[in-house]
Amino acid sequence: MLPTIFLGGSSSQTLPLHQAPSSVPNQQAGQPATDLESGSQLPDAHSALNVNLPDLTPATTRTQASSSAQLARPGLSDAVESLVAVTSVEFERYERNVTSEKVYFHSFPIHPLHTCFDPPEPPGRWVPHIHPEGALYFSDDTRDFLILTDVHLYDVSAYQRLETYIEHILSYIKKYDLTLPTETNLALEFRGSGKCGYYFVDHATQSLFWLDEFEGMDFLYEVKVAYSTSLIGHEIRSLYWLHNELFSNVRHVTPDIVSQLKDILIHAVGDSLTSHRGLSPYSLDVLQKMLALTTDIEAEAMPTSGASAIVYRFLHNFYHERFLHLHGEKPARLNRDQSIHPERRETMIMKILSPLLLYGPEVHIRKLRKMSVDTLVNNPVWRELLDQLTSEWKEFTLYATVLLNANVAFLAIQSIDTAAAPHRRTDAQRASYFSVVASIGAIVLGLLLVRQHNTTLSRSFLANRSASVYGLETLALMYSLPYALLMWGMVSFLVAFSIMCFGSHDSVTIVMMSVTWFTLCSLLAWCVSVSYEDQPFWYPWPFRQWRWFKEAVQEGIVVGRGKIMHHVNHGEKSHASSVG
């Protein structure tokens, strides 16, 4: 009898759209979850009443699962000491980092006619396999179901410990008369915590399951919505494909699976060719290479373990993307820059500081929001952002260096240097000093940001920052600092230069500078006005404003005339009635 699978509490509970469960990553044990935006405490999964979790129990076993004996059965992890339920994504194969001490041999003779270099036979009925990446794992198909493990069974103590766990699991299944699916596999591993991790796989339904009440938020935490059965199914399927990738030697891909992957890739390539807002996590060039590789695998008569591992990995990634984008759900994300949550409001920090930084953060915040929608940042978008930002900062650093040289040359002018009284400085010198400091700040910050984003920072940094509105806004403020310092340095240098010119008491110079300043300000206003154009261009901006003012005045005159005529007509009628 297959046990009921629960996710995060009883089957009569789920989480509302705006709430996050208590078991989220990096949360301290025993402390309640909090909303990242407001800081308010969120309810535990067991307190979210009046709504239902999707029933993930197979239809053929729901009646059995409701029996009193089933409800009284303890979980497998409770019955077997140091056994813990995990998922395939929690498998620690790539985190073990097993090392080997250096061994120096003066001589290592190989016997004559020695031609067999196969690995030794493992103990018991286990069969060794070598993953295409090089990992060693074992399988045993002589039990009630296939058992897979990457425990190093050539170690006698590890072998005996694993066999003990298997005996306890089989005894548990027999004791409670559990009937597992016919195509069940069991995966086991020894974890760094000292416990033994396990999960079951049902190949018929392409899913993972456990003999415990499993905490679903261990793999659902990336999406914060009210979960439906179909949405959870995408992530369960993703974990299933990952399991097959980890043990690709024992289950090769079939033509149907390759055909399914090829269809996904063809759509992804076509979508990337015709839209720059597609949801694919890969660039067009990478997708085309993936499609070509899949076509080659499809042409093989019998795909090998290496080809199977690659197909399974591709499917794992694409099904995980379906889960992230709510594939098949009502609020499904259809474009890369489309959020599935309500839009965040701008905070006072941005409203106050953005004008001081000459509205540079406004440009960056729009770009960051499009590239980190709902904390999702794919690699092509991250690389594109890095290229744009680093190129921009390098240019600002170069311009700031030129401005610094100009200020040094300006301050070296003898008339500027000797114009001030002893122990005093002129206004022109003060403005130039400010420009020097701003230029140095732009250079230092530009170089620091370029170095950080080319070496230490990854796309996970942007994803973590986008978890709250403050993270993105402060990042936008930081990114705009080289630009703002350069602009303020340029303005202060122009002020210093203008003070020198207007203080020369030369009429020609003053007139020339006045005309030049007026022309420069007019051109600057013209350039800035382009940013606010959102209608078909018929007239330049000043004429559009005059046309708007003229139409408003004419409309006001017409309205005023109408009111005057109304009062006049009303007065005449009143006078006529009084005379009559």
Secondary structure, 3 states (H helix, E strand, C coil): CCCCCCECCCCCCCCCCCCCCCCCCCCCCCCCCECCCCCCECCCHHHCCCCCCCCCCCHHHHHHHCCHHHHHCCCHHHHCCCEEECCHHHCCCCCCCCCCCCCCCCCCCCCCCCCCCCCCCCCCCCEEEECCCCCEEEEECCCCCEEEECCCCCCHHHHHHHHHHHHHHHHHHHHCCCCCCCCEEEEEEECCCCCEEEEEEECCCCEEECCCCECCHHHHCCCCCCCCHHHHHHHHHHHHHHHHHHCCCCCCCCHHHHHHHHHHHHHHHHHHHHCCCCCCCCCHHHHHHHHHHHHHHHHCCCCCHHHHHHHHHHHHHHHHHHHHCCCCCCCCCCCCCCCCCCCCCCCHHHHHHHHHCCCHHHHHHHHHHHHCECCECCHHHHHHHHHHHHHHHHHHHHHHHHHHHHHHHHHCCHHHHCCCCCCCCCHHHHHHHHHHHHHHHHHHHHHHHHHHHHHCCCHHHHHHHCCCHHHHHHHHHHHCHHHHHHHHHHHHHHHHHHHHHHCCCCHHHHHHHHHHHHHHHHHHHHHHHHCCCCCCCCCCHHHHHHHHHHHHHHHHHHHHHHHHHHHHHHHHHHHHHHHC
